[in-house]
Amino acid sequence: MANAMIKNRIRRLRFDHGEMTQEELASCVGCTRQTIIALEQGKYVPSITLAFQIARAFGVTLEEVFQYEEQKR
Amino acid sequence: MAPLQKRAWYGLVIGLVFAVALLLVFITRGDVTTFDEDLGFRMIVYALWVGGLVAYLIVMNLTLRKPGQIDERDRLILGRAPKIQLLAVIFSLAAWSIALTEVYWDQGQIPVIFATLMLISTLVVSTLAQSVGILIGYWRIARYG
């Protein structure tokens, strides 16, 4: 049985973008800092809208931020 | 801590304070018979629960109306909280129903004042359960994602 998992590179991309803070990213995409923390920890999978907004904030494509991984159990 | 989570803690504290205040009024001023006969006593109880409800609604509205205070994750958690609320209300009504039926079985009738008491306690339970549901939602997301 396959178990889907969404990974992301938000922490890395923040670092690459002049060490952007979680607060700056949050205000840029219109969410709370706690949601950015949850995303970075892999504790929350965003809506497609928020995912696009995050990718746009970094000026990259969606798949450069989020990766869909299928793990076989 | 997310703003909604903070407000849920405030809501829980306010709810508990008013629930304890209501219980204390009942303990110090008398019992259900006093409630039935004393208009002043009834007014104190009405003021307490209506005041508590208004205070809770103000606290929650302050969070929900401010821009940038809640986002999609908070809305998801907020949307799940009514499940806990519903369960709490059902259990509360079941407890009242069983207790009243058993206590007043022989008399064949239940004093009318219990209708008001059931409403007050159900509203208190419902507002407390909403806060608890929100806090459980944050805890679950932090733990299980």
Backbone of each chain as ProteinMPNN parsed JSONL, in Angstrom:
{"seq_chain_A": "MANAMIKNRIRRLRFDHGEMTQEELASCVGCTRQTIIALEQGKYVPSITLAFQIARAFGVTLEEVFQYEEQKR", "coords_chain_A": {"N_chain_A": [[0.846, -1.197, 0.0], [0.535, 2.242, -0.806], [1.938, 5.182, 0.693], [1.406, 8.497, 0.758], [3.426, 11.466, 0.737], [4.18, 14.824, 1.415], [6.877, 16.8, 0.856], [8.909, 19.674, 1.625], [10.932, 22.546, 0.641], [11.114, 24.898, 2.035], [12.5, 26.092, 4.214], [15.137, 26.011, 3.268], [14.891, 27.573, 0.948], [14.185, 30.014, 2.059], [16.518, 30.669, 3.328], [18.177, 30.916, 1.128], [17.107, 33.183, 0.017], [18.167, 35.668, 1.0], [18.183, 35.11, 3.736], [15.51, 35.215, 4.608], [13.023, 35.909, 7.007], [10.733, 33.854, 8.953], [8.507, 35.279, 9.658], [8.511, 37.334, 7.749], [8.072, 35.88, 5.4], [5.584, 34.828, 6.026], [3.952, 37.155, 6.192], [4.186, 37.954, 3.59], [2.841, 35.971, 2.129], [0.414, 35.942, 3.341], [-0.284, 34.455, 5.671], [-0.095, 33.003, 9.025], [2.838, 33.15, 11.189], [3.082, 30.834, 12.603], [1.977, 28.933, 10.948], [3.864, 28.793, 8.902], [5.962, 27.73, 10.367], [4.861, 25.223, 11.025], [4.646, 24.185, 8.444], [7.343, 24.019, 7.644], [8.227, 22.135, 9.424], [7.001, 19.969, 8.457], [4.526, 19.352, 9.385], [2.177, 20.211, 8.445], [0.201, 20.28, 5.541], [-0.12, 22.479, 2.932], [-2.869, 24.35, 1.393], [-3.628, 24.325, -2.117], [-3.639, 26.897, -3.077], [-2.173, 28.392, -1.146], [0.232, 27.071, -1.425], [0.994, 27.782, -4.041], [1.248, 30.529, -3.646], [3.418, 30.642, -1.904], [5.44, 29.554, -3.514], [5.488, 31.517, -5.479], [6.322, 33.691, -3.958], [8.965, 33.097, -3.598], [9.77, 33.117, -6.157], [9.887, 30.835, -7.737], [9.072, 27.585, -9.248], [6.186, 25.565, -8.397], [6.93, 22.909, -7.907], [9.533, 23.164, -7.21], [9.448, 23.932, -4.68], [7.674, 22.251, -3.286], [7.628, 18.718, -2.921], [6.284, 15.745, -4.064], [6.112, 12.665, -2.608], [6.012, 9.179, -2.868], [5.673, 6.633, -0.673], [6.395, 3.228, -0.257], [4.808, 0.868, 1.781]], "CA_chain_A": [[0.0, 0.0, 0.0], [1.364, 3.444, -0.911], [1.668, 6.237, 1.664], [1.875, 9.733, 0.125], [4.032, 12.424, 1.649], [4.579, 16.069, 0.772], [8.035, 17.422, 1.503], [9.142, 21.013, 1.07], [12.261, 23.142, 0.822], [10.858, 26.292, 2.436], [13.593, 26.579, 5.068], [16.294, 26.205, 2.383], [14.596, 28.713, 0.063], [14.246, 31.24, 2.875], [17.94, 30.928, 3.536], [18.71, 31.372, -0.171], [16.55, 34.501, -0.296], [18.652, 36.67, 1.962], [17.784, 34.69, 5.089], [14.161, 35.743, 4.876], [12.486, 35.355, 8.264], [9.418, 33.192, 8.85], [7.521, 36.362, 9.761], [8.479, 38.018, 6.451], [7.402, 34.991, 4.445], [4.17, 34.741, 6.427], [3.217, 38.37, 5.786], [4.224, 37.988, 2.122], [1.835, 35.058, 1.567], [-0.859, 36.137, 4.047], [-0.642, 33.458, 6.687], [0.585, 33.299, 10.289], [4.188, 32.565, 11.31], [2.924, 29.467, 13.122], [1.722, 28.047, 9.808], [5.16, 28.588, 8.235], [6.706, 26.798, 11.239], [4.252, 23.9, 10.838], [5.007, 23.733, 7.087], [8.77, 23.658, 7.637], [8.395, 20.907, 10.213], [6.278, 18.895, 7.778], [3.346, 19.018, 10.191], [0.973, 20.713, 7.787], [0.229, 20.333, 4.079], [-0.917, 23.673, 2.614], [-3.818, 24.296, 0.28], [-2.951, 24.583, -3.394], [-3.501, 28.362, -3.18], [-1.041, 28.819, -0.319], [1.444, 26.492, -2.028], [1.354, 28.648, -5.176], [1.678, 31.83, -3.11], [4.767, 30.464, -1.358], [6.341, 29.399, -4.672], [5.578, 32.839, -6.117], [7.111, 34.57, -3.071], [10.379, 32.774, -3.833], [10.022, 33.241, -7.595], [10.219, 29.512, -8.295], [7.872, 26.805, -9.561], [5.602, 24.83, -7.269], [7.677, 21.673, -7.623], [10.827, 23.485, -6.599], [9.188, 24.125, -3.246], [7.025, 21.055, -2.733], [7.856, 17.468, -3.623], [5.359, 14.662, -3.701], [6.834, 11.395, -2.527], [5.163, 8.027, -2.549], [6.462, 5.636, 0.04], [5.713, 1.927, -0.183], [4.896, 0.296, 3.133]], "C_chain_A": [[0.885, 1.252, 0.0], [0.941, 4.496, 0.109], [2.252, 7.539, 1.106], [2.429, 10.698, 1.161], [4.449, 13.661, 0.865], [5.751, 16.661, 1.554], [8.205, 18.816, 0.917], [10.535, 21.539, 1.409], [12.123, 24.597, 1.295], [12.019, 26.864, 3.257], [14.815, 26.926, 4.214], [16.092, 27.451, 1.507], [14.618, 30.043, 0.822], [15.689, 31.66, 3.063], [18.555, 31.509, 2.259], [18.205, 32.765, -0.562], [16.893, 35.507, 0.805], [18.226, 36.39, 3.383], [16.465, 35.353, 5.508], [13.614, 35.114, 6.162], [11.13, 34.692, 8.013], [8.309, 34.236, 8.862], [7.375, 37.082, 8.418], [7.752, 37.172, 5.413], [5.902, 34.92, 4.732], [3.389, 35.971, 5.97], [3.173, 38.495, 4.271], [3.115, 37.124, 1.499], [0.483, 35.132, 2.286], [-1.262, 34.999, 4.954], [0.102, 33.808, 7.975], [1.957, 32.626, 10.315], [4.107, 31.114, 11.786], [2.656, 28.471, 11.993], [3.018, 27.777, 9.046], [6.002, 27.595, 9.04], [6.187, 25.368, 11.025], [4.606, 23.321, 9.471], [6.448, 23.24, 7.065], [9.031, 22.362, 8.397], [7.685, 19.714, 9.573], [5.036, 18.471, 8.517], [2.049, 19.464, 9.532], [1.179, 20.753, 6.277], [-0.672, 21.485, 3.653], [-1.946, 23.417, 1.525], [-3.044, 24.622, -0.991], [-2.716, 26.088, -3.581], [-2.277, 28.842, -2.398], [0.274, 28.296, -0.898], [1.921, 27.361, -3.196], [1.879, 30.002, -4.684], [3.102, 31.747, -2.563], [5.784, 30.362, -2.495], [6.564, 30.757, -5.349], [6.429, 33.801, -5.276], [8.605, 34.337, -3.267], [10.757, 32.901, -5.311], [10.438, 31.927, -8.233], [8.914, 28.763, -8.624], [7.414, 26.032, -8.324], [6.453, 23.616, -6.878], [9.087, 21.928, -7.092], [10.672, 23.717, -5.096], [8.653, 22.824, -2.629], [7.309, 19.824, -3.588], [6.897, 16.404, -3.092], [6.116, 13.35, -3.729], [5.882, 10.278, -2.139], [6.025, 6.965, -1.89], [5.681, 4.33, 0.094], [5.911, 1.348, 1.203], [4.981, -1.212, 3.062]], "O_chain_A": [[1.875, 1.31, 0.729], [-0.248, 4.686, 0.365], [3.471, 7.666, 0.995], [1.97, 10.744, 2.303], [5.008, 13.551, -0.227], [5.638, 16.979, 2.738], [7.698, 19.102, -0.168], [11.209, 21.055, 2.318], [12.965, 25.431, 0.962], [12.463, 27.987, 3.017], [15.444, 27.969, 4.394], [16.998, 28.269, 1.348], [15.024, 31.069, 0.278], [16.035, 32.837, 2.971], [19.34, 32.456, 2.301], [18.822, 33.441, -1.385], [16.019, 36.099, 1.438], [17.941, 37.31, 4.15], [16.336, 35.947, 6.579], [13.741, 33.906, 6.365], [10.476, 34.938, 7.0], [7.301, 34.099, 8.168], [6.264, 37.404, 7.997], [6.928, 37.673, 4.649], [5.071, 34.949, 3.824], [2.292, 35.846, 5.425], [2.236, 39.074, 3.721], [2.526, 37.491, 0.482], [-0.475, 34.467, 1.889], [-2.431, 34.617, 5.007], [0.843, 34.79, 8.019], [2.214, 31.672, 9.58], [4.939, 30.279, 11.429], [3.057, 27.31, 12.072], [3.247, 26.656, 8.594], [6.669, 26.73, 8.473], [6.968, 24.43, 10.867], [4.84, 22.119, 9.342], [6.737, 22.17, 6.53], [9.933, 21.596, 8.058], [7.755, 18.594, 10.078], [4.534, 17.365, 8.314], [0.958, 19.137, 9.999], [2.217, 21.209, 5.798], [-1.862, 21.483, 3.969], [-1.9, 22.403, 0.829], [-1.928, 25.138, -0.93], [-1.717, 26.498, -4.172], [-1.453, 29.597, -2.915], [1.296, 28.982, -0.868], [3.113, 27.639, -3.32], [2.834, 30.546, -5.238], [3.896, 32.671, -2.738], [6.843, 30.988, -2.457], [7.682, 31.095, -5.739], [7.167, 34.622, -5.82], [9.411, 35.256, -3.122], [11.931, 32.803, -5.666], [11.247, 31.908, -9.161], [7.816, 29.233, -8.325], [8.152, 25.874, -7.351], [6.667, 23.335, -5.699], [9.746, 21.018, -6.588], [11.648, 23.699, -4.346], [9.128, 22.371, -1.588], [7.242, 19.877, -4.816], [6.728, 16.201, -1.889], [6.691, 12.972, -4.75], [5.07, 10.407, -1.223], [6.982, 6.465, -2.481], [4.498, 4.301, 0.432], [7.02, 1.333, 1.737], [5.061, -1.875, 4.097]]}, "seq_chain_B": "MAPLQKRAWYGLVIGLVFAVALLLVFITRGDVTTFDEDLGFRMIVYALWVGGLVAYLIVMNLTLRKPGQIDERDRLILGRAPKIQLLAVIFSLAAWSIALTEVYWDQGQIPVIFATLMLISTLVVSTLAQSVGILIGYWRIARYG", "coords_chain_B": {"N_chain_B": [[2.765, 31.001, 19.79], [-0.282, 30.647, 18.079], [-2.616, 33.309, 17.208], [-5.366, 32.521, 17.344], [-5.212, 30.25, 18.909], [-4.329, 31.352, 21.283], [-6.566, 32.894, 21.909], [-8.381, 30.841, 22.28], [-7.433, 29.703, 24.631], [-7.909, 31.878, 26.361], [-10.702, 31.943, 26.127], [-11.333, 29.471, 27.233], [-10.471, 29.831, 29.861], [-12.086, 32.013, 30.656], [-14.606, 30.802, 30.346], [-14.418, 28.692, 32.216], [-14.099, 30.158, 34.572], [-16.574, 31.484, 34.725], [-18.256, 29.26, 34.845], [-17.484, 28.138, 37.275], [-18.13, 30.302, 38.909], [-20.912, 30.338, 38.614], [-21.535, 27.865, 39.786], [-20.641, 28.379, 42.375], [-22.392, 30.409, 43.158], [-24.735, 28.94, 43.256], [-24.078, 27.147, 45.28], [-23.582, 28.845, 47.483], [-25.865, 30.474, 47.669], [-28.013, 28.792, 47.771], [-30.116, 26.053, 46.687], [-31.693, 24.258, 43.978], [-34.345, 24.668, 44.659], [-34.314, 27.194, 45.85], [-33.614, 28.669, 43.622], [-35.896, 28.341, 42.171], [-37.735, 29.752, 43.655], [-36.715, 32.283, 44.418], [-36.482, 35.342, 42.99], [-34.425, 37.234, 42.787], [-32.136, 35.689, 43.062], [-32.352, 34.165, 40.758], [-31.963, 36.166, 38.877], [-29.294, 36.868, 39.322], [-28.01, 34.525, 38.479], [-28.852, 34.446, 35.771], [-27.656, 36.815, 34.846], [-24.984, 36.151, 35.19], [-24.568, 33.948, 33.409], [-25.384, 34.966, 30.935], [-23.672, 37.153, 30.785], [-21.192, 35.84, 30.768], [-21.382, 34.455, 28.362], [-21.55, 36.565, 26.512], [-19.049, 37.79, 26.976], [-17.363, 35.746, 26.11], [-18.088, 35.569, 23.39], [-17.257, 38.08, 22.51], [-14.48, 37.891, 22.883], [-13.854, 35.821, 21.045], [-14.77, 36.958, 18.642], [-13.096, 39.178, 18.393], [-10.743, 38.01, 17.607], [-11.438, 36.703, 15.207], [-12.247, 38.757, 13.527], [-10.154, 40.524, 13.13], [-7.838, 41.449, 10.641], [-5.457, 39.196, 9.183], [-5.079, 37.657, 11.422], [-6.003, 35.054, 11.526], [-5.437, 32.162, 9.526], [-5.539, 29.785, 6.756], [-4.907, 27.332, 8.01], [-5.703, 27.764, 10.651], [-8.423, 28.154, 10.181], [-9.131, 25.634, 9.335], [-8.757, 24.172, 11.68], [-10.577, 25.502, 13.309], [-12.894, 24.81, 11.97], [-13.085, 22.13, 12.574], [-13.549, 22.03, 15.25], [-16.352, 22.118, 16.039], [-17.104, 19.403, 16.074], [-16.178, 18.339, 18.464], [-17.595, 20.006, 20.127], [-20.247, 19.251, 19.568], [-20.263, 16.59, 20.488], [-19.751, 17.037, 23.211], [-22.025, 18.498, 23.946], [-24.05, 16.611, 23.433], [-23.335, 14.603, 25.299], [-23.646, 16.085, 27.632], [-26.405, 16.674, 27.609], [-27.367, 14.078, 27.664], [-26.483, 13.252, 30.177], [-27.924, 15.014, 31.852], [-30.534, 14.212, 31.155], [-30.626, 11.476, 31.917], [-30.048, 11.706, 34.672], [-32.161, 13.4, 35.626], [-34.4, 11.873, 34.925], [-34.033, 9.561, 36.467], [-33.994, 10.632, 39.098], [-36.489, 11.912, 39.345], [-38.315, 9.975, 38.726], [-40.28, 8.6, 40.287], [-42.062, 10.665, 40.976], [-43.111, 11.326, 38.548], [-42.999, 13.666, 37.115], [-41.0, 16.486, 36.063], [-39.507, 19.288, 37.665], [-40.153, 22.525, 36.315], [-38.128, 24.394, 36.248], [-35.78, 23.131, 35.63], [-35.526, 23.123, 32.912], [-34.465, 25.637, 32.219], [-32.047, 25.487, 33.633], [-30.832, 23.382, 32.293], [-30.461, 24.541, 29.787], [-28.687, 26.662, 30.428], [-26.438, 25.219, 31.405], [-25.83, 23.678, 29.164], [-25.096, 25.615, 27.285], [-22.831, 26.66, 28.531], [-21.205, 24.371, 28.562], [-21.003, 23.988, 25.796], [-19.6, 26.316, 24.892], [-17.223, 26.036, 26.301], [-16.372, 23.605, 25.241], [-15.891, 24.311, 22.608], [-13.558, 25.87, 22.785], [-11.871, 23.91, 23.856], [-11.918, 22.101, 21.73], [-10.619, 23.591, 19.723], [-8.082, 23.855, 20.879], [-7.34, 21.166, 21.04], [-7.222, 20.659, 18.32], [-4.963, 22.189, 17.506], [-3.029, 20.871, 19.001], [-3.141, 18.308, 17.868], [-2.335, 18.821, 15.227], [0.252, 19.707, 15.681], [1.36, 17.425, 16.694], [0.706, 15.166, 15.049], [0.495, 16.173, 12.496]], "CA_chain_B": [[1.385, 30.523, 19.849], [-1.142, 31.326, 17.093], [-3.624, 34.161, 17.867], [-6.598, 31.775, 17.634], [-4.895, 29.351, 20.018], [-4.304, 32.209, 22.465], [-7.957, 33.239, 22.223], [-9.044, 29.632, 22.789], [-7.035, 29.609, 26.044], [-8.678, 32.918, 27.072], [-12.09, 31.482, 26.13], [-11.423, 28.362, 28.188], [-10.338, 30.395, 31.215], [-13.315, 32.781, 30.921], [-15.688, 29.82, 30.483], [-14.259, 27.978, 33.488], [-14.353, 31.123, 35.655], [-18.028, 31.692, 34.822], [-18.875, 28.0, 35.284], [-17.212, 28.032, 38.721], [-18.918, 31.364, 39.548], [-22.305, 29.862, 38.634], [-21.618, 26.807, 40.794], [-20.48, 29.005, 43.691], [-23.654, 31.102, 43.461], [-25.689, 27.898, 43.635], [-23.682, 26.569, 46.572], [-23.712, 29.814, 48.584], [-27.219, 31.067, 47.78], [-29.051, 27.781, 47.953], [-30.162, 24.992, 45.689], [-32.67, 24.428, 42.895], [-35.59, 25.189, 45.244], [-34.119, 28.644, 45.983], [-33.649, 29.182, 42.246], [-37.299, 28.293, 41.769], [-38.568, 30.685, 44.435], [-36.075, 33.581, 44.618], [-36.278, 36.044, 41.718], [-33.094, 37.868, 42.843], [-31.176, 34.609, 42.815], [-32.451, 33.835, 39.32], [-31.38, 37.284, 38.121], [-27.829, 36.751, 39.439], [-27.609, 33.41, 37.608], [-29.051, 34.873, 34.369], [-26.628, 37.818, 34.542], [-23.693, 35.46, 35.093], [-24.372, 33.138, 32.202], [-25.467, 35.837, 29.749], [-22.411, 37.91, 30.801], [-20.119, 34.923, 30.346], [-21.563, 34.167, 26.933], [-21.191, 37.786, 25.776], [-17.589, 37.949, 27.1], [-16.754, 34.73, 25.244], [-18.322, 35.954, 21.99], [-16.39, 39.238, 22.232], [-13.099, 37.379, 22.765], [-13.714, 35.072, 19.786], [-14.952, 37.877, 17.515], [-11.904, 40.02, 18.279], [-9.762, 37.238, 16.847], [-11.883, 36.358, 13.856], [-12.481, 39.934, 12.68], [-8.914, 41.237, 12.834], [-7.179, 40.878, 9.462], [-4.139, 38.585, 9.38], [-4.995, 36.932, 12.693], [-6.172, 33.624, 11.288], [-5.212, 31.768, 8.136], [-6.251, 28.559, 6.364], [-4.688, 26.278, 9.0], [-6.58, 28.1, 11.776], [-9.818, 27.922, 9.76], [-9.292, 24.179, 9.323], [-8.898, 23.769, 13.082], [-11.846, 26.085, 13.756], [-13.964, 24.039, 11.331], [-13.173, 20.799, 13.181], [-13.928, 22.17, 16.666], [-17.757, 21.759, 16.333], [-17.267, 17.961, 16.332], [-15.993, 18.188, 19.912], [-18.723, 20.734, 20.721], [-21.439, 18.42, 19.42], [-20.125, 15.458, 21.404], [-19.885, 17.54, 24.583], [-23.435, 18.871, 24.155], [-24.82, 15.361, 23.503], [-23.048, 13.969, 26.585], [-24.239, 16.922, 28.676], [-27.857, 16.462, 27.592], [-27.604, 12.694, 28.088], [-26.281, 13.219, 31.628], [-29.1, 15.677, 32.439], [-31.709, 13.393, 30.895], [-30.573, 10.272, 32.769], [-30.125, 12.118, 36.077], [-33.515, 13.882, 35.942], [-35.342, 10.751, 34.808], [-33.865, 8.682, 37.625], [-34.346, 11.324, 40.346], [-37.918, 12.267, 39.405], [-39.099, 8.878, 38.16], [-41.451, 8.306, 41.122], [-43.029, 11.78, 40.923], [-43.724, 11.33, 37.216], [-42.839, 14.979, 36.462], [-39.736, 17.163, 36.379], [-39.736, 20.727, 37.872], [-39.959, 23.302, 35.086], [-36.898, 25.175, 36.353], [-34.665, 22.38, 35.052], [-35.378, 23.491, 31.493], [-33.527, 26.761, 32.196], [-30.743, 25.012, 34.094], [-30.263, 22.575, 31.203], [-30.019, 25.482, 28.751], [-27.489, 27.353, 30.911], [-25.293, 24.303, 31.468], [-25.485, 23.259, 27.801], [-24.364, 26.724, 26.655], [-21.499, 26.705, 29.154], [-20.475, 23.205, 28.043], [-20.742, 24.215, 24.371], [-18.533, 27.309, 24.705], [-15.981, 25.43, 26.796], [-15.978, 22.554, 24.302], [-15.318, 24.932, 21.398], [-12.167, 26.199, 23.119], [-11.137, 22.642, 23.983], [-11.791, 21.566, 20.365], [-9.576, 24.361, 19.033], [-6.79, 23.504, 21.478], [-7.04, 19.794, 20.597], [-6.842, 20.776, 16.909], [-3.558, 22.642, 17.446], [-2.198, 19.807, 19.557], [-3.091, 17.212, 16.89], [-1.523, 19.228, 14.07], [1.646, 19.76, 16.135], [1.848, 16.075, 16.98], [0.551, 14.219, 13.944], [0.533, 16.849, 11.205]], "C_chain_B": [[0.517, 31.332, 18.877], [-2.211, 32.166, 17.812], [-4.906, 33.416, 18.242], [-6.407, 30.84, 18.83], [-4.902, 30.132, 21.344], [-5.734, 32.544, 22.906], [-8.712, 32.044, 22.786], [-8.691, 29.432, 24.266], [-7.805, 30.627, 26.874], [-10.13, 32.469, 27.22], [-12.304, 30.389, 27.157], [-11.379, 28.888, 29.617], [-11.607, 31.168, 31.592], [-14.482, 31.824, 31.19], [-15.633, 29.104, 31.821], [-14.565, 28.891, 34.673], [-15.859, 31.319, 35.84], [-18.746, 30.423, 35.27], [-18.7, 27.834, 36.789], [-18.042, 29.077, 39.475], [-20.384, 30.94, 39.67], [-22.503, 28.807, 39.717], [-21.553, 27.395, 42.199], [-21.753, 29.73, 44.121], [-24.697, 30.085, 43.929], [-25.385, 27.342, 45.019], [-23.956, 27.551, 47.716], [-25.141, 30.325, 48.777], [-28.324, 30.027, 47.988], [-29.033, 26.752, 46.856], [-31.226, 25.293, 44.619], [-33.988, 25.011, 43.423], [-35.511, 26.713, 45.378], [-34.223, 29.302, 44.617], [-35.09, 29.318, 41.779], [-38.113, 29.414, 42.415], [-38.02, 32.113, 44.497], [-35.755, 34.258, 43.279], [-34.885, 36.683, 41.648], [-31.994, 36.883, 42.518], [-31.154, 34.244, 41.33], [-31.771, 34.909, 38.471], [-29.852, 37.223, 38.148], [-27.326, 35.671, 38.472], [-27.748, 33.791, 36.133], [-27.947, 35.842, 33.958], [-25.273, 37.144, 34.349], [-23.542, 34.711, 33.781], [-24.49, 33.959, 30.924], [-24.177, 36.654, 29.632], [-21.254, 37.072, 30.315], [-20.176, 34.648, 28.858], [-21.141, 35.368, 26.078], [-19.672, 37.989, 25.8], [-16.873, 36.98, 26.163], [-16.902, 35.112, 23.768], [-17.439, 37.137, 21.594], [-14.952, 38.772, 22.007], [-12.906, 36.676, 21.423], [-13.834, 36.0, 18.569], [-13.757, 38.777, 17.299], [-10.84, 39.317, 17.44], [-10.188, 37.083, 15.398], [-12.011, 37.575, 12.938], [-11.206, 40.69, 12.324], [-8.252, 40.628, 11.606], [-5.799, 40.314, 9.818], [-3.99, 37.804, 10.666], [-5.178, 35.431, 12.502], [-5.955, 33.325, 9.806], [-5.895, 30.428, 7.86], [-6.088, 27.422, 7.37], [-5.6, 26.51, 10.221], [-8.043, 27.811, 11.427], [-10.128, 26.426, 9.737], [-9.55, 23.67, 10.741], [-10.242, 24.25, 13.636], [-13.03, 25.289, 13.203], [-14.145, 22.659, 11.932], [-13.692, 20.851, 14.623], [-15.392, 21.805, 16.942], [-18.0, 20.267, 16.562], [-17.163, 17.695, 17.837], [-17.173, 18.837, 20.635], [-19.979, 19.873, 20.727], [-21.415, 17.248, 20.395], [-20.363, 15.896, 22.838], [-21.342, 17.874, 24.898], [-24.298, 17.611, 24.292], [-24.609, 14.672, 24.854], [-23.688, 14.744, 27.74], [-25.752, 16.686, 28.766], [-28.214, 15.042, 28.05], [-27.497, 12.587, 29.607], [-27.485, 13.848, 32.344], [-30.327, 14.776, 32.34], [-31.753, 12.175, 31.815], [-30.779, 10.661, 34.234], [-31.548, 12.545, 36.456], [-34.545, 12.756, 35.902], [-35.264, 9.866, 36.051], [-34.333, 9.338, 38.925], [-35.858, 11.533, 40.458], [-38.833, 11.171, 38.85], [-40.395, 8.638, 38.934], [-42.519, 9.395, 41.06], [-43.746, 11.842, 39.57], [-43.662, 12.677, 36.51], [-41.549, 15.654, 36.955], [-40.034, 18.649, 36.582], [-39.323, 21.547, 36.65], [-38.629, 24.073, 35.076], [-35.693, 24.465, 35.727], [-34.468, 22.667, 33.557], [-34.352, 24.615, 31.351], [-32.124, 26.309, 32.591], [-30.041, 24.179, 33.021], [-29.715, 23.478, 30.102], [-28.717, 26.171, 29.172], [-26.279, 26.422, 30.848], [-24.865, 23.863, 30.068], [-24.709, 24.356, 27.073], [-22.952, 26.836, 27.217], [-20.632, 25.572, 28.606], [-20.079, 23.435, 26.576], [-19.598, 25.209, 24.143], [-17.186, 26.767, 25.194], [-15.452, 24.401, 25.8], [-15.405, 23.14, 23.009], [-13.85, 25.274, 21.626], [-11.318, 24.93, 23.193], [-10.898, 22.037, 22.593], [-10.7, 22.273, 19.576], [-8.199, 23.956, 19.565], [-6.372, 22.081, 21.089], [-6.577, 19.813, 19.138], [-5.39, 21.201, 16.747], [-2.613, 21.544, 17.93], [-2.038, 18.667, 18.536], [-2.219, 17.568, 15.697], [-0.04, 19.247, 14.457], [2.215, 18.357, 16.317], [1.82, 15.149, 15.751], [0.603, 14.86, 12.559], [-0.803, 16.89, 10.527]], "O_chain_B": [[0.581, 32.561, 18.859], [-2.665, 31.792, 18.893], [-5.469, 33.639, 19.313], [-7.308, 30.66, 19.649], [-5.398, 29.659, 22.366], [-6.071, 32.489, 24.089], [-9.572, 32.194, 23.654], [-9.544, 29.037, 25.062], [-8.299, 30.306, 27.955], [-10.721, 32.593, 28.293], [-13.312, 30.368, 27.863], [-12.147, 28.452, 30.475], [-12.14, 31.008, 32.69], [-15.246, 32.01, 32.137], [-16.654, 28.924, 32.483], [-15.196, 28.478, 35.646], [-16.36, 31.322, 36.965], [-19.738, 30.497, 35.996], [-19.631, 27.444, 37.494], [-18.591, 28.791, 40.539], [-21.017, 31.159, 40.703], [-23.482, 28.832, 40.462], [-22.29, 26.986, 43.096], [-22.148, 29.679, 45.286], [-25.445, 30.337, 44.874], [-26.284, 27.097, 45.823], [-24.478, 27.175, 48.765], [-25.574, 30.576, 49.902], [-29.449, 30.377, 48.346], [-28.027, 26.599, 46.163], [-31.596, 26.446, 44.4], [-34.665, 25.758, 42.718], [-36.464, 27.432, 45.079], [-34.84, 30.356, 44.468], [-35.455, 30.271, 41.092], [-39.046, 29.953, 41.818], [-38.797, 33.06, 44.618], [-34.88, 33.813, 42.537], [-34.243, 36.68, 40.597], [-31.047, 37.195, 41.797], [-30.097, 34.042, 40.734], [-31.097, 34.61, 37.486], [-29.193, 37.488, 37.143], [-26.351, 35.873, 37.747], [-26.862, 33.494, 35.331], [-27.371, 35.722, 32.877], [-24.507, 37.515, 33.459], [-22.514, 34.82, 33.114], [-23.792, 33.695, 29.944], [-23.645, 36.832, 28.536], [-20.425, 37.54, 29.535], [-19.15, 34.612, 28.179], [-20.467, 35.214, 25.059], [-19.073, 38.32, 24.777], [-15.899, 37.346, 25.505], [-15.954, 34.992, 22.992], [-16.934, 37.19, 20.473], [-14.29, 39.202, 21.062], [-11.908, 36.906, 20.74], [-13.099, 35.853, 17.593], [-13.427, 39.111, 16.161], [-10.127, 39.952, 16.663], [-9.4, 37.305, 14.478], [-11.9, 37.449, 11.718], [-11.173, 41.417, 11.33], [-8.114, 39.407, 11.53], [-5.074, 40.876, 10.639], [-2.897, 37.333, 10.981], [-4.585, 34.631, 13.225], [-6.259, 34.15, 8.945], [-6.735, 29.986, 8.644], [-7.012, 26.633, 7.568], [-6.19, 25.569, 10.751], [-8.803, 27.299, 12.249], [-11.234, 26.003, 10.072], [-10.44, 22.85, 10.97], [-10.945, 23.516, 14.331], [-14.042, 25.116, 13.882], [-15.221, 22.071, 11.825], [-14.203, 19.862, 15.149], [-15.669, 21.226, 17.993], [-18.999, 19.898, 17.179], [-17.947, 16.936, 18.406], [-17.686, 18.301, 21.618], [-20.68, 19.77, 21.734], [-22.415, 16.948, 21.046], [-21.074, 15.233, 23.593], [-21.834, 17.571, 25.985], [-25.171, 17.545, 25.158], [-25.564, 14.214, 25.482], [-24.2, 14.156, 28.693], [-26.303, 16.52, 29.854], [-29.22, 14.828, 28.727], [-28.308, 11.92, 30.25], [-28.001, 13.293, 33.314], [-31.063, 14.599, 33.31], [-32.784, 11.879, 32.418], [-31.567, 10.042, 34.949], [-32.079, 12.11, 37.477], [-35.446, 12.694, 36.739], [-36.286, 9.472, 36.615], [-34.982, 8.698, 39.753], [-36.438, 11.354, 41.529], [-39.997, 11.428, 38.544], [-41.466, 8.49, 38.344], [-43.716, 9.11, 41.085], [-44.86, 12.356, 39.476], [-44.214, 12.825, 35.42], [-41.084, 15.433, 38.073], [-40.744, 19.236, 35.766], [-38.286, 21.297, 36.037], [-38.082, 24.363, 34.013], [-34.714, 25.105, 35.343], [-33.379, 22.475, 33.015], [-33.48, 24.564, 30.483], [-31.137, 26.696, 31.966], [-28.824, 24.255, 32.856], [-28.644, 23.222, 29.551], [-27.769, 26.258, 28.392], [-25.232, 26.783, 30.311], [-23.674, 23.692, 29.81], [-23.772, 24.065, 26.329], [-21.996, 27.075, 26.479], [-19.478, 25.783, 28.234], [-18.961, 23.118, 26.17], [-18.73, 24.975, 23.302], [-16.146, 27.01, 24.58], [-14.25, 24.327, 25.545], [-14.535, 22.533, 22.385], [-13.002, 25.007, 20.775], [-10.205, 24.876, 22.67], [-9.814, 21.525, 22.312], [-9.943, 21.634, 18.844], [-7.266, 23.742, 18.791], [-5.195, 21.822, 20.839], [-5.66, 19.084, 18.761], [-4.665, 20.629, 15.933], [-1.549, 21.316, 17.354], [-0.945, 18.13, 18.361], [-1.456, 16.735, 15.207], [0.818, 18.853, 13.668], [3.409, 18.131, 16.117], [2.79, 14.447, 15.463], [0.741, 14.158, 11.557], [-0.922, 17.431, 9.428]]}, "name": "protein", "num_of_chains": 2, "seq": "MANAMIKNRIRRLRFDHGEMTQEELASCVGCTRQTIIALEQGKYVPSITLAFQIARAFGVTLEEVFQYEEQKRMAPLQKRAWYGLVIGLVFAVALLLVFITRGDVTTFDEDLGFRMIVYALWVGGLVAYLIVMNLTLRKPGQIDERDRLILGRAPKIQLLAVIFSLAAWSIALTEVYWDQGQIPVIFATLMLISTLVVSTLAQSVGILIGYWRIARYG"}
